[in-house]
Amino acid sequence: MLPNASAGILVLLSIERFIAVVRPMIVQDLLTTRVLLRCVLIVWIGSAVMNLPYIFAVQFMELYDPESGTKHAICARKFLTLADINLLQVVTTVNLFVWYIIPLAMLMVIYVTIGIVLLGSTKSDSVVRSSVCAKPLERKATTTSLLTKDETIQIQSTKTLTNEALDSRKRVIRLVIVLVLAFAVLSLPRHMYLIWSVWRDTNAPRCLNCLAALIQPATFLLYFFNSGLNPLLYAFLSRRFRSAILDTFQQCFCFKEWRQKKTSLEICSHNRSLHKNSNIKSFNS
């Protein structure tokens, strides 16, 4: 249930990121706290309900070896049938589509679209327009179009902002590519093993003391590792994520100092705004 819920929440995060990139002006109004909570609850409840048959199908077995006189314990699944339909086969196949194939297809479509939008915005003129909120340079109406010192400094500053914006968007594209690849590669073995385990021949011989017995726990560990890998990927590949985590810890452990610092920054920002407005008024007058 837990890795499935993790996959669903990853899709929700991707949808939110998609809307933030494509329609940034409506993301706050569309994805309110109430909407997000309802979406998360739907994911958790859906994951729990769709995995309930595995709980009812589990059984503990003890196999006795007459030659050695020892007992081997095994946790297996009994086949649940309803109207001659194997419920575990249906549930496992549906889970494969709902929690792997469909989310993977959605992630690929979402992030390919985000990548196209970001790559399209990395053109020089697009990045300049989105990064620099300044008036166009007024060139002198001369035949040589000589640049003043201020114009040269402004162009150099624009180039610097352009390069920073390009680097930032490249990091975002690299992060989302790694996220999708991690989900696709680490989740696939578990789903394939579950499909094989419910569709295999029930009378086929099984080995408890061979290397093949390690496949089941190995795929399960990879499945959970995918859920735990996302925060690490964000931490190493996203500067904003690291800053947000640091700010969160500062709020938790140094709340008083952080509050004072935040208040001081707000006062300074307010004073700068008032000073700027007063300069504008005096200049207009």
C-alpha positions in Angstrom: 0.0 0.0 0.0 2.8 2.5 0.9 4.7 2.4 -2.3 1.5 2.7 -4.3 0.5 5.7 -2.3 3.9 7.2 -2.9 3.5 6.7 -6.7 0.1 8.4 -6.5 1.5 11.4 -4.5 4.3 11.7 -7.0 1.7 12.0 -9.8 -0.1 14.7 -7.7 3.2 16.6 -7.3 3.8 16.4 -11.0 0.4 17.6 -11.9 0.8 20.6 -9.5 4.2 21.3 -11.1 2.7 21.0 -14.6 0.0 23.6 -13.8 2.6 25.9 -12.1 4.7 25.9 -15.3 2.0 26.1 -17.9 -0.6 28.2 -16.0 1.4 29.9 -13.2 -1.3 32.6 -12.6 -4.1 30.1 -11.6 -2.2 27.5 -9.7 -2.8 29.1 -6.3 -6.5 29.5 -6.9 -7.0 26.1 -8.5 -5.0 23.9 -6.1 -6.1 25.2 -2.7 -5.3 23.4 0.6 -8.7 21.7 0.6 -8.3 20.4 -2.9 -4.8 19.1 -2.1 -6.0 17.3 1.0 -8.8 15.7 -0.8 -6.5 14.5 -3.5 -4.1 13.0 -1.0 -6.9 11.3 0.8 -8.2 9.8 -2.4 -4.7 8.4 -3.2 -4.3 6.8 0.3 -7.8 5.4 0.4 -7.6 4.0 -3.1 -4.2 2.4 -2.4 -5.5 0.8 0.8 -8.7 -0.5 -0.8 -7.0 -1.9 -3.8 -4.5 -3.8 -1.6 -7.0 -5.3 0.8 -7.3 -8.6 -1.0 -3.6 -9.3 -0.3 -4.4 -9.2 3.5 -7.2 -11.8 3.2 -5.1 -14.0 0.9 -2.0 -14.3 3.2 -1.4 -17.6 4.9 1.4 -19.1 7.1 2.6 -22.6 6.2 5.0 -25.0 7.8 6.6 -27.6 5.6 8.0 -30.8 7.3 11.0 -32.5 5.8 10.9 -36.2 6.8 14.6 -36.8 5.9 16.1 -34.1 8.1 13.2 -33.9 10.6 13.1 -30.1 10.3 10.3 -27.7 9.6 10.4 -24.9 7.1 8.2 -21.9 7.6 6.8 -19.9 4.6 4.4 -17.0 4.3 2.4 -17.6 1.1 -0.8 -16.5 -0.5 -3.8 -18.6 -1.0 -5.9 -18.0 -4.2 -9.1 -16.2 -3.6 -11.8 -17.1 -6.1 -15.2 -15.5 -6.8 -17.4 -17.0 -9.5 -14.4 -19.0 -10.8 -12.4 -15.7 -11.1 -9.0 -15.5 -9.4 -9.2 -12.3 -7.5 -5.5 -12.0 -6.9 -4.8 -12.2 -10.6 -7.3 -9.5 -11.2 -6.1 -7.2 -8.4 -2.5 -7.6 -9.3 -3.1 -6.8 -12.9 -5.2 -3.8 -12.1 -2.6 -2.6 -9.6 0.0 -2.9 -12.4 -2.0 -0.5 -14.6 -3.3 1.8 -11.9 -0.1 2.3 -9.9 2.6 1.8 -12.5 1.7 1.9 -16.2 -0.8 4.8 -16.0 1.3 6.9 -13.6 4.5 6.3 -15.6 2.6 7.4 -18.8 1.3 10.5 -17.0 4.7 11.4 -15.6 6.3 11.0 -19.1 3.7 13.2 -20.7 3.8 15.8 -17.9 7.5 16.1 -17.8 8.0 16.0 -21.6 5.6 18.9 -21.8 7.4 20.7 -19.0 10.7 20.1 -20.7 9.4 21.5 -24.0 8.1 24.6 -22.3 11.3 25.1 -20.4 13.5 24.5 -23.4 11.3 26.9 -25.4 11.8 29.5 -22.7 15.5 29.1 -22.7 15.9 31.1 -26.0 17.8 34.2 -25.4 14.9 36.6 -26.0 12.5 34.6 -23.9 14.8 34.3 -21.0 15.6 38.0 -21.1 11.9 38.9 -21.1 11.1 36.6 -18.2 14.2 37.4 -16.2 14.6 41.1 -16.6 11.8 43.5 -15.6 13.3 46.6 -17.2 12.4 49.0 -19.9 14.0 48.5 -23.3 17.3 50.2 -23.8 16.8 53.5 -25.5 19.5 53.7 -28.2 20.7 57.1 -29.4 19.5 57.9 -32.9 22.9 58.1 -34.4 24.4 56.3 -37.3 27.0 54.5 -35.1 24.5 53.5 -32.4 27.2 53.9 -29.7 26.4 52.4 -26.3 26.8 54.4 -23.1 28.5 53.0 -20.1 25.2 52.4 -18.3 23.8 50.6 -21.3 26.9 48.3 -21.4 26.5 47.5 -17.7 22.8 46.8 -18.2 23.6 44.4 -21.1 26.2 42.6 -19.1 23.7 42.2 -16.2 21.1 40.9 -18.6 23.5 38.3 -19.9 24.3 37.2 -16.3 20.6 36.8 -15.4 20.1 35.0 -18.7 22.8 32.5 -17.9 21.5 32.0 -14.4 18.0 31.4 -15.7 19.3 28.9 -18.3 21.2 27.0 -15.6 18.2 26.9 -13.3 15.9 25.5 -15.9 18.5 22.9 -17.0 18.7 21.7 -13.4 14.9 21.4 -13.2 14.9 19.4 -16.4 17.6 17.1 -15.1 15.8 16.6 -11.9 12.5 15.5 -13.5 14.3 13.2 -15.8 16.0 11.4 -12.9 12.7 11.2 -11.0 10.9 9.5 -13.8 13.7 7.1 -14.5 14.0 6.2 -10.8 10.3 5.5 -10.6 10.3 3.4 -13.9 13.4 1.3 -13.1 12.9 0.7 -9.3 9.2 0.0 -9.4 9.2 -2.4 -12.4 10.8 -5.5 -10.7 8.2 -5.6 -7.9 5.3 -5.4 -10.3 6.8 -8.0 -12.6 7.4 -10.3 -9.6 3.8 -9.9 -8.4 2.4 -10.6 -11.9 4.6 -13.7 -12.2 3.7 -15.0 -8.7 -0.1 -14.9 -9.2 -0.1 -16.2 -12.8 2.5 -19.0 -12.4 1.6 -22.6 -12.1 0.6 -23.4 -8.5 1.9 -26.9 -8.8 5.4 -25.8 -10.0 8.2 -26.8 -7.6 9.5 -24.0 -5.3 13.0 -23.6 -3.8 13.3 -22.1 -0.3 17.1 -22.4 0.1 18.3 -21.2 -3.3 19.3 -17.7 -4.7 15.9 -17.5 -6.5 14.3 -17.0 -3.1 16.0 -13.6 -2.7 14.1 -12.2 -5.7 11.0 -11.5 -3.7 12.7 -9.4 -0.8 15.1 -7.8 -3.4 12.2 -6.4 -5.5 10.4 -5.3 -2.3 13.4 -3.4 -1.1 13.8 -1.7 -4.5 10.1 -0.8 -4.4 10.5 1.0 -1.0 13.9 2.4 -2.0 12.1 4.3 -4.8 9.9 6.0 -2.3 12.8 7.0 -0.1 14.9 8.2 -3.0 12.8 11.1 -4.0 13.7 13.4 -1.1 17.4 12.6 -1.7 17.1 13.5 -5.4 15.4 16.7 -4.5 18.1 17.5 -1.9 21.0 16.9 -4.3 19.5 18.3 -7.5 17.3 21.2 -6.2 18.8 24.2 -4.6 15.4 25.6 -3.7 14.5 22.3 -1.9 17.6 22.5 0.3 16.8 26.2 1.1 13.2 25.3 2.0 14.3 22.4 4.3 16.9 24.6 6.0 14.3 27.3 6.5 11.9 24.7 8.0 14.5 23.5 10.5 15.3 27.1 11.4 11.6 27.7 12.1 11.4 24.5 14.2 14.6 24.8 16.3 15.2 28.5 16.3 11.7 29.8 16.1 12.3 32.9 18.2 15.5 34.0 16.3 13.9 33.1 13.0 10.9 35.2 13.8 13.0 38.2 14.8 15.0 37.9 11.6 11.9 37.6 9.5 10.3 40.6 11.2 13.5 42.6 10.6 13.6 41.6 6.9 9.9 42.6 6.5 10.6 46.0 8.2 13.6 46.6 5.9 11.6 45.6 2.9 8.7 47.9 3.9 11.1 50.8 4.5 12.8 50.3 1.1 9.4 50.3 -0.5 8.3 53.5 1.2 11.6 55.2 0.3 11.2 54.1 -3.3 7.7 55.4 -3.5 8.7 58.7 -1.9 11.5 59.2 -4.4 9.1 58.5 -7.3 6.6 61.0 -5.9 9.2 63.7 -5.5 10.6 63.0 -9.0 7.1 63.3 -10.5 6.4 66.4 -8.6 
